[in-house]
Amino acid sequence: MIRLKSDCIVPVFSKDNEMTISHPSFIETVHKVASELFRGESIDEPDIMVSHVIKGRIPEAIHKPVAQLLESDKTIYYERMAFAFEIPTIYETIDGNRVNLCITGVRAYNRENLYSKKVAERFSVAIGFQNKVCCNLCTFTDGFKTDLRATSQHDLFREVMKLFQQYDAEKHLRLMKSFTSSYLTEHQFAQFLGKSRLYQCLPAKEKKLLPNMELTDSQVNIIAKAYYHDDNFKREHGENEINLWKFYNMLTGANKSSYIDNFLDRSLNSTQLTEGIDRALHGDNTYKWFIE
């Protein structure tokens, strides 16, 4: 956080020179909402990840050769940023795994048109649970907004508060606990892996008839490897089935390889896939294609 505040410039909208909401302001606003909403709870400091550094120069250094640039001549900011912080006093245990309440945010300047006049800026925010065994993030539909828009920190505070207030943690926990009582056979799991690879190559007309599936081929490979080798969620020796809680954590584990700006969307998609396959195991046809 200190480096973001002291070393990075804040991008502006070039047509009117209006400032964007900076990465530190975004983080601090979301943390402030959590502090107000969860008074009396322990709230951790945020862990922050940045990528895609954008370099520049101060006006006085425009004509200097690169080799002669001083550190004071350079400017930087990070195009993409993600943060997460836990509220460890709000937790539950699922299938022997402790899950803590966790709040996550993502900002990607590549989603903004910085060459225009100032408009509402776009953020992604989620509240859900993090599995402490593996640090996988469990995101729920009611606790995630992929395109939260705000023109000021006041707007941002209000929209984040609205999102957190509509989130039903008990409902989310009930959903995840229900995964422990449904099972995929090895054949169904293999069908899922194969169909996930086929999904990317389907004709557009056929793909429109199926639910969204955002896993990449490399993530499908990670899931396949986890089935046999993951320390926490692999298939037990001699068994030919796994419960959906383990399957779900294989998906969320593979999602950790996603780029910052895709991470939360794919986290939610992992929940939707697992929930849909659970329904398919009990007779629903919507996600049946993935396991038949």
C-alpha positions, 0 to 999 in steps of 0.5 A: 500500500505504501508503495502504491501511494508514494511511488505511483502516479494516478492516471487521469481522463485525458480530455478533462484531466479529471483524476481516476479513483486511485488503487489505494483509494479503492482499497481503503474505501472497501476496507472502510465499508467492511469496518463499518458493517462488521464492527467488533470483528477482527479485520485483517490488512489487505494483501495486494497484487499488481501487474502490467506496469505502465511507465512514463517520464516527467516533462523535464526528462522527455528528451533524455536518452534512456541510459541517462534517466534518473529514478526521479525522471520516471513515473509508473502506475499499475494497470491491474490490481487485486486485493483481498483481506479476511475477517477471520472471526467469521468462519465455518468448517466444511468437510474439515476445512476452515473457511474465513469470510473474505473480501476481494476487489479488482481494478483494471485500468484497461477497462477504462477509456482514459482518452475520454472525459471522466465517466463512471469507473468500473470495479469488481468486488466480491465478498465470500469465503476463503478456504484456509487449507489451500487459500482458494476463494469461494465466490457466491452470486449474491456477493459479487459484482463484476461491473460496479460503477462509481464516479467518486469514492462516495459513490464507491462506498455506497455501492460496495455497502449495498453489495455487502448488505445483500450478501447472505453468508448463511445461504452461501455456507449452506450451498457449500456444505451441500457439496459434501453430500453429492458425489461424482464418479470417476467416469463422470469426472472424466466426462467433465474434463473431456467436455470442458476441452470440447466446449472451447471448440463448439460451434457458436450455435451449439455453445449458446445452448449450454451454460457458460464455462470459463475454464481454459485448457491449461486449467482443465489440465490442472484439475486433472492433475489435482484429481490424483495428486492434490494434497487436500482434495485428490481422490482417495486410493481405491475409491472411484468417486469424489464429493463435489466439495473436493471437485469445487476446490479443484476448480477454484484451485485451478482458477488461481492461475487466472490473470488478475482481471479474470480471477473473480469472474472465473471464481464465480463461474466455478461456483456456478459450474459446481452448483449446476453439476450438483443439480444435474446429478439429481436429475436437472438437465441444464448442466447434464451435458458436462457429465454425460 
